[in-house]
Amino acid sequence: MANVAVIGAQWGDEGKGKIVDWLASRADAVVRFQGGHNAGHTLVVGNQTYKLSLLPSGIVTGTLSIIGNGVVLDPWALRDEIAKLQGQGVDINTDNFAIADNCPLILPIHRDLDGLREAAAGAGKIGTTGRGIGPAYEDKVGRRAIRVCDLAHLDSLEPQLDRLCAHHDALRAGFGQPPVDRAQLIADLSEIADFVLQFAQPVWKHLHKVKKAGAKILFEGAQGVLLDIDHGTYPFVTSSNTVSGTAASGSGLGPSAIGFVLGIAKAYTTRVGSGPFPTELEDETGQRLGERGREFGTVTGRKRRCGWFDAVLVRQACAVSGVTGIALTKLDVLDGFETIRICTGYRLRGRILDYYPSHAADQAEVEPIYEEMPGWSESTAGARSYAELPAQAIKYIQRVQELIETPIALVSTSPERDDTILIRDPFSD
């Protein structure tokens, strides 16, 4: 039985929450391996809707859920999210939830810096969520982060605070802000420490034990490959690596632990915030996609930009992330379109490209080359087998599969957990 890593194959918001929830019921452990509470996963189970930002999606099914060391953790956001889910009847305890003790913390000063930078950026804004994710990763790489394990040693934190504050005080001064209030920061950490430490452990050790026992592990990624700090549409990207290889480093398990890589892609394309978007539709068609797909961010509530499926981008995402199979989501949103278009290449200053260029100026100038297909008038909503799909919808799926050079493993036809067509089982590959 293969372990499975789930990643977004577009700009995030592809419907990973539902797919991970669907797979989590068949897994023994679910691990978040990067990102922070800027990620948003919506799960619909029966008449209940759960909105998760930090917690792995497996928590709703009672599956062992782990926040790995590759995540940056806002402990106050975590406490709020746990309280909200417990209010919905979800049982979260030290038996089914764990946090890596070497996980870096997002502090109030990180949120402050995030907001100050974005407010001062003017036309250079990159669309950050303002939750302190980027500054927290910077402090991790700069070797001045405060980590979960430090919460048990607050009385000896002064040398780390010296390094941290030397950096942040200089930045804050540049924005006309006062120095970090060290006493308040220590007070905030002291108040939250016991809550976080009850879940803290060396999760790499726990996961190795789970792996050795032959259990199935599901690695849950946040955002999407096109937001990867290396492979995404830089600088309009997130602050971590979102590709599947991060599942190894962000969880404490080696690359051999990752078996099937399941990429999630919508049957069309969306993006939140700033940055290039070759197939964006700023017309009635784009508005129709947004309304039918209910395209508003789970975390920010921001309206998502919408466009046709971009096979070039998804093919590239599959290649750099070693995707084994794709879960195609929101097929039902395309119901009723007379004609559907797929981007198969780009024009850039007279040249034809079969890849997305790295430079921002080139990314902004590429023009999509489209292939048109007849749509379908029948409904695909709620279909759970290929036999229930219109013939033209099947042709669309097959054409997408050909263009992205990656097999379709699953098709999702509604937000409901069981409205899923299984073509290739990731756990049995």
HUNORTA-V371344 format. One record per pair of residues at least 4 apart in sequence whose ideal C-beta (glycine too) atoms are under 6 Angstrom apart, sorted by the first residue. I is the first residue (numbers start at 0). J is the second residue. D is the distance in Angstrom with one decimal. If there is no record, write none. Layout:
I&J&D, I&J&D
This chain:
0&215&5.6, 0&426&5.6, 1&258&3.1, 1&259&4.5, 1&428&4.8, 2&216&4.4, 2&256&5.8, 2&258&4.5, 3&217&5.3, 3&259&4.7, 3&261&5.7, 3&425&4.4, 4&218&4.0, 4&243&4.6, 4&246&4.5, 4&257&5.0, 4&260&5.0, 5&15&5.9, 5&19&5.4, 5&219&5.6, 5&220&5.9, 5&261&5.0, 6&220&4.0, 6&243&5.3, 6&262&5.7, 6&320&5.8, 7&11&5.1, 7&13&4.7, 7&15&5.8, 7&222&6.0, 7&223&2.9, 7&263&5.4, 8&224&5.8, 8&262&3.7, 8&263&6.0, 8&264&4.3, 8&313&5.2, 8&316&4.4, 9&13&5.4, 9&223&4.9, 9&225&5.8, 9&264&5.5, 9&268&5.9, 10&223&5.1, 10&225&4.7, 10&226&5.8, 10&270&4.3, 11&222&4.2, 11&223&4.1, 11&226&5.8, 12&269&5.6, 13&263&4.1, 13&264&5.7, 13&265&5.3, 13&328&5.9, 14&263&5.9, 14&328&3.5, 15&19&5.7, 15&263&4.9, 16&40&2.9, 16&41&5.2, 16&42&5.1, 16&56&5.5, 17&414&5.9, 18&263&5.7, 18&326&4.9, 19&23&5.8, 19&56&4.0, 19&219&5.1, 20&42&4.5, 20&56&4.8, 20&416&5.9, 21&416&5.4, 21&419&5.7, 22&217&5.5, 23&29&5.1, 23&56&5.7, 23&57&3.7, 23&60&5.1, 23&62&4.9, 23&217&5.9, 24&60&5.0, 25&426&5.9, 26&62&5.9, 26&215&4.7, 26&217&4.1, 27&214&3.6, 27&215&5.1, 28&63&4.3, 28&209&5.2, 28&216&4.9, 29&55&4.2, 29&57&3.0, 29&62&5.4, 29&64&5.1, 29&217&4.6, 29&219&5.7, 30&65&4.6, 30&67&5.3, 30&218&5.2, 30&250&4.9, 31&55&4.8, 31&66&5.1, 31&70&5.4, 31&219&5.2, 32&67&4.6, 32&69&4.6, 32&218&5.6, 32&245&5.8, 32&246&4.8, 32&249&3.3, 32&250&4.8, 33&69&4.4, 33&239&4.4, 33&245&5.0, 33&249&4.9, 34&38&4.8, 34&221&3.3, 34&222&5.8, 34&239&5.8, 35&71&4.4, 35&132&4.4, 36&52&4.1, 36&53&4.7, 36&73&5.3, 36&76&4.6, 36&130&5.9, 37&128&4.3, 37&130&5.2, 37&132&5.0, 38&221&3.3, 39&52&5.7, 39&297&2.7, 39&298&3.8, 40&51&4.7, 40&56&5.5, 41&50&5.4, 41&297&5.2, 42&49&4.4, 42&59&5.7, 43&48&5.3, 43&414&4.2, 43&415&5.7, 44&416&5.6, 49&59&5.4, 50&297&5.6, 52&80&6.0, 52&298&5.7, 53&77&5.2, 53&80&5.6, 54&58&4.8, 54&80&5.8, 55&64&3.9, 55&219&5.3, 57&62&3.4, 57&64&4.6, 58&64&4.3, 59&89&5.8, 61&95&5.9, 63&95&5.6, 64&96&5.2, 65&97&5.0, 65&202&5.1, 66&70&5.1, 66&98&4.7, 67&99&5.3, 67&249&4.8, 67&250&4.1, 68&99&4.1, 68&101&4.8, 68&102&5.3, 69&245&5.9, 69&249&2.2, 70&102&5.8, 71&103&5.1, 71&105&5.2, 71&132&6.0, 71&135&4.2, 71&136&5.9, 72&102&5.0, 72&104&5.7, 73&105&4.0, 74&191&4.6, 74&195&4.8, 78&194&5.7, 81&91&5.3, 84&89&4.1, 91&96&5.3, 93&197&5.9, 96&198&5.7, 97&198&5.6, 97&200&5.3, 97&202&5.3, 98&102&5.8, 98&147&5.9, 98&198&4.6, 98&199&5.2, 99&202&4.5, 100&147&5.0, 100&148&4.3, 100&199&4.4, 100&200&6.0, 100&201&5.8, 101&146&5.6, 102&147&4.8, 103&135&5.9, 103&139&4.5, 103&144&4.1, 103&146&5.3, 104&145&5.1, 105&109&5.0, 105&131&4.5, 105&135&4.4, 108&167&5.3, 108&179&5.5, 109&131&3.2, 109&134&4.1, 109&135&4.7, 110&131&4.0, 112&134&4.5, 113&127&5.8, 113&129&5.1, 113&131&4.9, 113&134&5.6, 114&129&5.1, 115&174&4.6, 117&124&5.7, 117&127&5.3, 120&124&4.5, 124&273&5.9, 125&234&5.7, 125&235&5.2, 125&273&5.7, 126&272&2.5, 126&273&4.1, 128&299&5.6, 131&135&5.5, 132&238&5.5, 133&238&4.1, 136&238&4.2, 137&141&5.9, 138&143&5.0, 138&144&4.5, 139&144&4.4, 143&162&4.2, 143&163&4.7, 145&149&4.9, 147&199&5.0, 150&192&4.0, 150&195&5.8, 150&196&5.5, 151&196&5.8, 153&188&6.0, 153&189&5.9, 156&160&5.6, 160&164&5.6, 160&181&5.8, 164&168&5.2, 164&179&4.8, 167&171&5.9, 167&179&5.3, 168&178&4.4, 168&179&5.9, 171&176&3.9, 188&192&6.0, 191&195&6.0, 192&196&5.8, 202&206&5.9, 203&251&2.6, 206&252&5.5, 209&214&4.7, 210&256&5.9, 215&426&5.7, 218&246&3.9, 220&241&5.9, 222&226&4.4, 222&237&5.0, 222&241&4.8, 224&241&5.7, 224&242&5.8, 224&316&3.8, 224&320&5.2, 225&231&4.9, 225&232&5.8, 226&231&4.6, 226&236&4.9, 226&237&4.5, 226&241&5.8, 227&231&4.2, 227&240&5.6, 227&241&4.4, 227&242&5.4, 228&236&5.5, 228&240&5.8, 230&319&4.8, 231&236&3.9, 232&274&5.1, 232&275&5.5, 232&362&5.9, 235&273&5.4, 235&274&2.9, 240&245&4.4, 242&320&4.2, 243&260&4.5, 243&320&4.6, 243&321&5.7, 245&249&4.8, 246&250&5.9, 246&257&5.3, 247&252&5.9, 247&253&5.6, 247&254&4.6, 252&256&3.8, 259&323&4.8, 259&425&4.1, 259&428&4.6, 260&321&5.3, 260&322&5.0, 260&323&4.8, 261&324&5.8, 261&326&5.8, 261&425&5.1, 262&317&5.8, 262&322&3.9, 262&325&5.0, 263&326&4.9, 264&313&5.2, 264&325&5.5, 264&327&6.0, 265&328&5.3, 265&329&4.9, 266&327&5.7, 266&329&5.4, 266&330&4.7, 266&333&5.5, 267&288&5.6, 267&307&6.0, 267&308&5.3, 268&278&5.6, 268&306&4.8, 268&308&5.9, 268&309&5.2, 269&294&5.5, 269&303&4.2, 269&305&5.3, 270&276&5.0, 270&304&4.8, 271&296&5.2, 271&301&5.4, 271&303&5.1, 275&362&4.1, 275&363&5.1, 276&304&5.7, 277&365&5.4, 277&367&4.7, 278&306&3.6, 278&307&4.5, 278&309&4.9, 278&342&5.0, 278&367&5.1, 279&304&5.3, 279&306&4.3, 280&284&4.9, 280&285&3.1, 280&306&4.9, 281&285&5.8, 285&305&4.6, 288&292&5.7, 288&305&4.0, 289&294&4.3, 289&305&4.6, 291&332&4.7, 292&329&5.6, 292&332&4.4, 294&303&3.8, 294&305&5.9, 295&300&5.7, 295&302&5.9, 296&300&5.8, 296&301&4.6, 307&340&4.5, 308&341&5.1, 309&342&4.4, 310&314&5.8, 310&341&5.6, 310&342&6.0, 310&343&5.7, 310&402&3.7, 310&403&5.4, 311&342&6.0, 312&355&5.7, 313&403&4.7, 314&403&4.5, 314&404&5.6, 315&354&5.8, 315&355&5.7, 316&320&6.0, 317&322&3.9, 317&403&5.8, 317&405&4.4, 322&405&5.4, 324&406&5.1, 324&408&3.1, 324&423&5.4, 325&405&5.4, 325&407&5.2, 326&409&3.9, 327&407&5.5, 327&410&5.0, 328&411&4.1, 330&379&5.2, 330&410&5.8, 330&412&5.5, 331&379&4.8, 331&380&4.1, 331&412&5.1, 331&413&6.0, 333&339&6.0, 334&378&5.3, 334&379&5.6, 336&374&3.9, 337&374&5.3, 338&371&5.5, 338&374&5.8, 339&372&5.1, 339&374&4.9, 340&369&4.4, 340&371&5.4, 341&370&5.1, 342&367&4.2, 342&369&5.9, 343&368&5.6, 343&370&5.0, 344&351&5.8, 344&353&5.5, 344&368&4.2, 345&352&4.5, 345&365&4.0, 346&366&4.5, 347&352&5.6, 347&364&6.0, 347&365&5.0, 356&361&3.8, 356&362&6.0, 372&395&6.0, 373&391&5.6, 375&389&4.0, 375&391&4.1, 375&392&5.2, 377&389&4.3, 379&388&5.7, 379&392&5.4, 379&412&5.2, 380&412&5.8, 380&413&5.3, 381&412&5.9, 381&413&5.3, 381&418&5.0, 382&387&3.9, 382&388&5.4, 382&412&4.5, 384&420&6.0, 388&392&4.6, 388&393&5.3, 396&407&5.7, 400&407&4.9, 407&422&6.0, 408&422&5.6, 408&423&4.0, 409&419&5.9, 409&421&6.0, 410&420&4.2, 411&419&5.4, 412&418&4.8, 413&418&3.9
